[in-house]
Amino acid sequence: MLSSGGESGSCSKDMAVELGDEPHVLVVDDSLIDRKLVERLLKNSSCKVTTAENALRAVEYLRLGNDTLEGTVSEVNMIITDYCMPGMTGYELLKKIKESSVLKEVPVIIMSSENIPTRISQCLEEGAKMFVLKPLKRSDVKQLKWHLMKCRN
C-alpha cells in the first residue's frame, strides 16, 4: 500500500516542476514500525512522504521498467529504502533506479539494521548517497535534509 500527503518539488533539472516547497521522499520498508518512524521523522522535518511496503510496490509507484510511463509519477526528491526486504532487496531497487534515465539523479539512501561493511560499500559503489543504520535518528534526518537541499539547489 502506498500513502502520501503534502506537496512536491523537484530534484533534477529534467524533472523541474515546482509545486511546493516541501521535498517529496519515498520511503520503502517492509517493517510497518520502521516505515512509520521514518515517515514521522521526515514529516516533522517538513517533508512530503509517500510510503511503500516493499520494493516491488516502489517500482510500480515509480513506474520503473515501463518506458511509456516512466517519469509520469509525481516527482520524488529522495528515496529511502530498507536493504533487506522480501521479493526484491533495497540494493536491487537501487540498481533499477540508477538504470532509469528519468530517476538516476534522485538520491537514494539505504537503511539497514545490519552493519556489514561489504554491503555498505557495495551500495555506495552502486550510487547510494548514504547508508544509514536503523533505527533512523533525528541526526540522520538532518543529514538527509542536507542532501535534499544540496540536490534541490
C-alpha positions as CSV (number, residue, x, y, z in Angstrom):
1,M,0.0,0.0,0.0
2,L,1.2,3.5,-0.8
3,S,0.5,6.6,1.1
4,S,1.3,10.2,0.6
5,G,0.4,13.7,1.6
6,G,1.6,17.3,1.2
7,E,3.1,19.0,-1.8
8,S,6.1,18.1,-4.0
9,G,9.1,19.7,-5.5
10,S,11.8,18.5,-7.9
11,C,15.4,17.5,-7.8
12,S,16.8,17.0,-11.3
13,K,16.7,19.8,-13.9
14,D,14.9,17.4,-16.3
15,M,12.0,17.0,-13.8
16,A,11.8,20.7,-12.8
17,V,8.2,21.1,-11.7
18,E,7.9,23.2,-8.6
19,L,4.6,22.5,-7.0
20,G,5.6,23.5,-3.4
21,D,8.5,23.9,-1.0
22,E,8.2,20.5,0.7
23,P,10.7,17.9,-0.6
24,H,8.9,14.6,-1.6
25,V,10.5,11.5,-0.1
26,L,9.6,7.9,-1.0
27,V,10.1,5.6,2.0
28,V,10.4,1.8,1.2
29,D,10.4,-0.7,4.1
30,D,8.6,-4.0,4.8
31,S,8.5,-3.2,8.5
32,L,5.5,-1.1,9.4
33,I,7.1,0.2,12.5
34,D,10.3,1.3,10.7
35,R,8.2,2.9,7.9
36,K,6.1,4.9,10.4
37,L,9.1,6.0,12.3
38,V,10.9,7.3,9.2
39,E,7.6,8.9,8.0
40,R,7.1,10.7,11.3
41,L,10.7,12.0,11.4
42,L,10.5,13.3,7.8
43,K,7.1,14.9,8.3
44,N,8.4,16.6,11.4
45,S,11.2,18.0,9.1
46,S,8.6,19.4,6.7
47,C,8.8,16.7,4.0
48,K,6.0,15.2,2.0
49,V,6.3,11.4,2.5
50,T,5.0,8.6,0.3
51,T,5.5,5.0,1.7
52,A,5.7,1.6,0.1
53,E,5.8,-1.7,2.0
54,N,8.2,-3.3,-0.4
55,A,10.5,-2.7,-3.4
56,L,8.0,-4.1,-5.9
57,R,5.4,-1.5,-4.8
58,A,8.1,1.2,-5.1
59,V,8.9,0.0,-8.7
60,E,5.1,0.3,-9.5
61,Y,4.9,3.7,-7.9
62,L,8.0,5.0,-9.8
63,R,6.8,3.2,-13.0
64,L,10.3,1.7,-13.5
65,G,10.6,-0.7,-16.4
66,N,7.6,0.9,-18.2
67,D,9.2,3.0,-20.9
68,T,5.9,4.7,-21.9
69,L,5.0,5.7,-18.4
70,E,8.4,6.2,-16.8
71,G,8.6,9.6,-15.1
72,T,4.9,10.3,-15.2
73,V,4.6,9.7,-11.5
74,S,4.7,12.8,-9.2
75,E,8.4,13.6,-8.7
76,V,10.3,12.3,-5.7
77,N,13.3,14.2,-4.5
78,M,14.8,11.3,-2.5
79,I,14.2,7.6,-2.0
80,I,14.9,5.9,1.4
81,T,14.8,2.2,1.2
82,D,15.5,-0.7,3.6
83,Y,18.2,-3.1,2.4
84,C,16.6,-6.5,3.5
85,M,13.1,-7.0,2.1
86,P,11.3,-10.0,0.6
87,G,10.9,-10.2,-3.1
88,M,13.4,-7.5,-4.1
89,T,16.1,-6.1,-1.9
90,G,16.8,-2.4,-1.5
91,Y,20.1,-3.0,-3.3
92,E,18.2,-4.3,-6.3
93,L,15.8,-1.4,-6.2
94,L,18.8,1.0,-6.1
95,K,20.2,-0.6,-9.2
96,K,16.9,-0.3,-11.0
97,I,16.6,3.4,-10.1
98,K,20.2,4.1,-11.2
99,E,19.5,2.4,-14.6
100,S,16.5,4.7,-15.2
101,S,17.1,7.7,-17.4
102,V,14.5,9.7,-15.5
103,L,15.3,8.7,-11.9
104,K,19.1,8.1,-11.9
105,E,19.8,11.6,-10.4
106,V,17.4,11.1,-7.5
107,P,19.4,10.4,-4.3
108,V,18.9,7.0,-2.8
109,I,19.5,6.3,0.9
110,I,19.8,2.7,2.1
111,M,18.9,1.7,5.6
112,S,19.8,-1.5,7.4
113,S,19.8,-2.9,10.9
114,E,22.9,-4.8,10.0
115,N,26.3,-3.1,9.9
116,I,28.1,-5.2,7.2
117,P,31.0,-3.2,5.6
118,T,30.9,-5.1,2.3
119,R,27.1,-4.4,1.9
120,I,27.7,-0.7,2.7
121,S,30.5,-0.3,0.2
122,Q,28.5,-2.2,-2.4
123,C,25.6,0.1,-2.1
124,L,27.7,3.3,-2.1
125,E,29.6,2.0,-5.2
126,E,26.3,1.4,-7.0
127,G,25.3,5.0,-6.4
128,A,23.6,5.3,-3.0
129,K,24.2,8.7,-1.4
130,M,24.2,7.3,2.2
131,F,23.9,4.1,4.1
132,V,22.2,4.6,7.5
133,L,21.9,2.1,10.3
134,K,18.4,1.5,11.8
135,P,16.7,2.8,13.7
136,L,16.8,6.2,12.0
137,K,17.5,9.1,14.3
138,R,16.8,12.8,14.2
139,S,20.5,13.5,13.5
140,D,20.2,11.1,10.4
141,V,17.3,13.2,9.2
142,K,19.4,16.4,9.4
143,Q,21.9,14.8,7.1
144,L,19.2,13.6,4.8
145,K,17.8,17.2,4.7
146,W,21.3,18.5,3.8
147,H,21.4,16.1,0.8
148,L,17.9,17.2,-0.2
149,M,18.8,20.9,-0.1
150,K,22.0,20.3,-2.0
151,C,20.1,18.4,-4.6
152,R,17.4,21.0,-5.0
153,N,19.8,23.9,-5.4
